[in-house]
Amino acid sequence: MGCTANVLLVTPTHFYVANSGDSRSVLCRKGKAIALSEDHKPESEIEERRIKKAGGNIVMGRVNGGLNLTRSFADFAYKQNKSLPWDEQMITCKPDVKKF
């Protein structure tokens, strides 16, 4: 089984968000919700390209008909393509990092 992560680093001047999977960070500013992260889903063009390059398919919104997210820790059955580095596997744990 896998695990997702969402990490927020707060400095005096910025927020840094690292997201891998479908965990979310949201900031409330003046009563309004501001998304600081985006879910990693198979419908994303970037994610779909990586999955197909690694030999996978998207079936009914799921990677190889199984997972409904595209980044996580573990889920090693989706990380078996020995010709690709860790961050180009069907499922990777590589986070998106954003600065706010």
C-alpha positions in Angstrom: 0.0 0.0 0.0 1.0 3.6 -0.5 0.9 6.9 1.3 0.6 10.5 0.1 2.2 13.5 1.7 1.7 17.3 1.8 4.3 19.4 3.6 4.2 23.1 4.4 7.2 25.1 5.3 6.5 28.6 6.7 9.2 31.3 6.6 8.9 34.9 7.6 8.3 35.8 3.9 6.9 32.7 2.1 5.1 29.4 2.3 6.6 26.4 0.5 4.3 23.5 -0.2 5.5 20.1 -1.3 2.8 17.7 -2.4 2.9 14.1 -3.6 -0.5 12.4 -4.1 -4.0 13.6 -3.2 -3.3 15.2 0.2 -4.2 18.9 0.2 -3.0 22.2 1.7 -5.4 25.1 1.8 -4.9 28.6 3.1 -7.7 30.7 4.5 -7.1 34.4 3.7 -9.8 36.9 4.6 -12.4 34.2 4.8 -11.6 32.7 1.4 -10.0 29.3 0.7 -6.9 29.3 -1.4 -5.6 26.0 -2.7 -1.9 25.6 -2.2 -1.6 22.2 -3.8 -3.2 20.1 -6.5 -4.2 16.5 -6.5 -2.1 14.2 -8.7 -4.7 12.3 -10.7 -4.5 10.2 -13.8 -6.6 12.7 -15.8 -3.7 15.2 -15.7 -1.9 15.4 -19.1 1.5 15.5 -17.4 0.7 12.4 -15.2 -0.9 10.5 -18.1 2.2 11.1 -20.3 4.5 9.7 -17.6 2.3 6.7 -16.9 2.1 5.7 -20.6 5.9 6.2 -21.0 6.4 3.8 -18.1 4.3 1.2 -19.8 1.0 1.8 -17.9 -2.5 2.6 -18.9 -5.4 4.6 -17.5 -8.5 2.5 -17.1 -11.7 4.1 -15.8 -9.7 6.9 -14.2 -7.2 4.6 -12.5 -3.6 3.7 -13.2 -3.8 0.1 -14.7 -7.3 0.0 -13.3 -6.0 0.1 -9.7 -4.9 3.4 -8.2 -6.9 6.6 -8.6 -3.8 8.8 -7.9 -0.5 9.1 -9.6 2.0 9.9 -6.9 2.6 8.2 -3.6 5.2 6.6 -1.4 5.4 2.7 -1.7 2.9 1.2 -4.2 6.0 -0.6 -5.5 4.1 -2.8 -8.0 3.8 0.4 -10.1 7.5 1.2 -9.9 9.0 -1.9 -11.7 10.3 -0.4 -15.0 14.0 -0.9 -14.6 14.8 1.2 -17.6 13.4 4.3 -16.0 14.6 6.4 -13.0 12.5 6.6 -9.9 10.8 9.9 -10.9 9.6 8.5 -14.2 7.9 5.4 -13.0 4.1 5.0 -13.4 3.7 6.1 -9.8 6.3 8.3 -8.3 6.8 10.0 -5.0 8.4 13.1 -6.5 6.6 16.1 -5.1 5.5 19.3 -6.8 6.9 22.2 -4.9 5.3 25.6 -4.9 6.3 28.9 -3.4 3.7 31.4 -2.2 
